[in-house]
Amino acid sequence: MKLLIIAWRNLWRNKRRTLITVSSVFFGVVLCSLMGSMQEGSYNSLIKNVVDFYAGYMQVQHEEYWDDPNINHSFEQNIELLQQIESETQITYVVPRLESFTLVSSGEKTKGAMVMGIDPEKETQLTAMADKITDGNYLLQDDKGILIGYELAARLSVQPGDTLVLFGQGYHGVTAAGKYPIRGLFKLSNPVLNRQLVYLEINAARELFMADKRLTALVLMVKDNHTMKKILPALKRKITSPYRVMSWEEMFPTLIQQIESDRSSAFVMKGILYLVIMFGIFGTVMMMISERKREFGVMMSIGMQKYTLAFMVFSETLFMGMLGVCLGFLGSMPVVGYFFFHPIPIGGNAAEWMNNLGFEPFMYFAWDAKVFINQVIVVFMITVFVSIFPFIRILRLTEMKALKG
C-alpha cells in the first residue's frame, strides 16, 4: 500500500510529464469513442431507414412473394394466422399492407409508382406517416383518396385536390384502374420513396386490384433488434407453409454485408489510431525511465529490490493510464452527446450521391454504452501493455549503469 502511495506521489513530481501522458490517453479515448459512435450511428441510420420507414423488424408473407413480388402471391388474412402472431407478447403491433405497381397519370404526364394499401391508423404507428404530411391531410379509414410523395407530385404537376388515374394489373391478371383525389403530399427521409410511393387506404387498394381481403405482408414491430432475434426462431416454427416469416436482415442481406464490410475497414482505421496512442504513451514512459536512471540507481544502491522498484514504476504508468481513461470517458460523453443530438449535415456532391442511394445526407452518431466502454477497455489494455516495457527495462538495469545515467 505504501508503495502505491509513493507511486502516486511520484507522478506529481514532474507534473508536465504526467499531464502529457494523461493527455495522450485522454485524447485517445475521446477520439476512439467519437469514431466508434460515428460508425455505429451510420449503421443505426441505415437500419432505421429500412425498419422504421418501410420493412419493420419482421414480415409475414406468402412463401413465394419475396422471390417473385407480385400481387398473385398475396394471401388471405385469417384469424388463425393473427392468433399465432399475437401469441408472441413481445410483438408491439402488426401492420397490414397490400403492395403492387401501377402507372400514375395526370393529363399527359405518367410515372411508374409503387402503390401501398395501408391501414392509416396502424401505418402511422410504424412510419409516423401522419407527421410527414407537408400539404393536405392524412388518410382516414375507408378513405377513397391517395397520398403521394412531394417529388412525384412535382413531376406530375399536381397538388392536393387534384385527381390522379392509377392503371395497372390486379389480382389474377384483372385490369386495375381507378381515379383518386389527392388528399395530401408527404416527405420521407428516403428520396426514392418520395419519387415512387403512393398510399391508398387498404380497402380502396383491395377494390382497385380486385384482391378482396388479401394482403402481401403483415409487418411486425418489436422493441429492438435484440428482441427480434430472440423471438424470430419461435415465429418461424409456428408460422409455416404457405406463409413465411422474414426478418429485415433476410430481406436486405446486402445491407448486412455493407455493414460488415465497413466494420472491417473501420477496424483497420481504429487499429492505426490505437497504434498512434500506444506509441505516444510508450514514448512518454520511456522518456520518464531515461530521465530517472540516476534516481533508480541510487534507490537500488541503498537496498531497494529491482522487483519493488519495477512494480512502483509499473504502478505509476497504470495510474497515469487509469487517470487518462477516466477523464477520457467523462470527456467523450459530452462530445458524443452533442453530435448525437446535432448530426453533421453533408453537402455538395456527397449529399446528392447519398440522396440517390436513398439515404439521409447526415453523419449520425450513436449514444450507446458499448461505444464508450469498449474504447476505455482497449485504451487501458494498451496502457497495461506499454507498462510492461519499463518493468522489464528496470529489471535489466544495473546499479553502475544507472548511476552513470
Secondary structure, DSSP 8 states (H G I E B T S, - for coil): -HHHHHHHHHHTTSHHHHHHHHHHHHHHHHHHHHHHHHHHHHHHHHHHHHIIIII-SEEEEETTTTTS-SGGG-EE--HHHHHHHHTSTT--EEEEEEEEEEEEEETTEEEEEEEEEE-HHHHHHHH-GGGGEEEE----TT---EEEEHHHHHHHT--TT-EEEEEEE-GGG-EEEEEEEEEEEE--S-HHHHHHEEEEEHHHHHHHHT-TTEESEEEEE-S-HHHHHHHHHHHHHHS-TTEEEEEHHHH-HHHHHHHHHHHHHHHHHHHHHHHHHHHHHHHHHHHHHHHTHHHHHHHHHTT--HHHHHHHHHHHHHHHHHHHHHHHHHHHHHHHHHHHHS-EE--HHHHHHHHHHT--SEE-----HHHHHHHHHHHHHHHHHHHHHHHHHHHT--HHHHHT-
